[in-house]
Amino acid sequence: MRVLIVVPAYNEERALPDVLGELRAAVAQNKLDAEVAVIDDGSSDGTAGAAQAQGVRVFRLRRNLGIGGAVQCGLRIALREDFDGAIQIDGDGQHPASELSKLLQAAAASPAPDLIVGTRYLTPDGFRSTVMRRLGGWWLTKLLAIFGLRVSDPTSGFRFYGRRALTLFNQNYPYDYPEPESLAMAEAAGLVIAEVPVMMRARQGGRSSIARLEAPYYMVKVTLAVILAYLRNRRRPSGGG
């Protein structure tokens, strides 16, 4: 399986070298046919230079699009360059590269899922996020269950995208709240979604895009966004690949 590892990064100059070093070791250890692409989301620091120093491909967005825009850029590259799939791993260091093999093992199943989510809540170890984030995740889990999708970690950005998922998200990928919205889109489009237990850790740099004081406002907006994402995509063909 030929895989593109997509690393969206915004002002991650400090964390990125360790992230890319871990990725290089994981690719070699598991003998993966993989390339790494860092998507610099309009950073104002030395993110691009830090990535280039590690010898990986770097795509610099002219302005900050947010995590959704950066991820879609990477997924489009994977589709257009005919990769078999893409793995999303955050540039802030919270997704250990050593956990990549768990996503790829699930992707090698027959039949293979179209979208695989790494969840921190099915293992007793690792970072579980803040109380407010866990509460928000619990609510989104219940919301997605209404549409028939059962996932335990809907805000996880540690994911594998197969060809059908790449095709779906090539045309449209949510920018505001991409993790839960994209799950609603995938479920509505008929994609097969699975999750695997992974260990995560606290971010090693950068800042979260959702501040704690904004959590109630965030939950109202993301609830509406998830519902609309499902309704807009429930009759859309999932595409082939």
Sequence and secondary structure as in RCSB ss.txt:
>XXXX:A:sequence
MRVLIVVPAYNEERALPDVLGELRAAVAQNKLDAEVAVIDDGSSDGTAGAAQAQGVRVFRLRRNLGIGGAVQCGL
RIALREDFDGAIQIDGDGQHPASELSKLLQAAAASPAPDLIVGTRYLTPDGFRSTVMRRLGGWWLTKLLAIFGLR
VSDPTSGFRFYGRRALTLFNQNYPYDYPEPESLAMAEAAGLVIAEVPVMMRARQGGRSSIARLEAPYYMVKVTLA
VILAYLRNRRRPSGGG
>XXXX:A:secstr
 EEEEEEEESS TTTHHHHHHHHHHHHHHTT EEEEEEEE S SSSHHHHHHTTT EEEE SS   HHHHHHHHH
HHHHHTT SEEEE  TTS S GGGHHHHHHHHTSSS  SEEEEESTTSSSS    HHHHHHHHHHHHHHHHTT  
 S TT   EEE HHHHHHHHH   SSSHHHHHHHHHHHTT  EEEEE      SSS  SS GGGHHHHHHHHHHH
HHHHHHHHTTS     
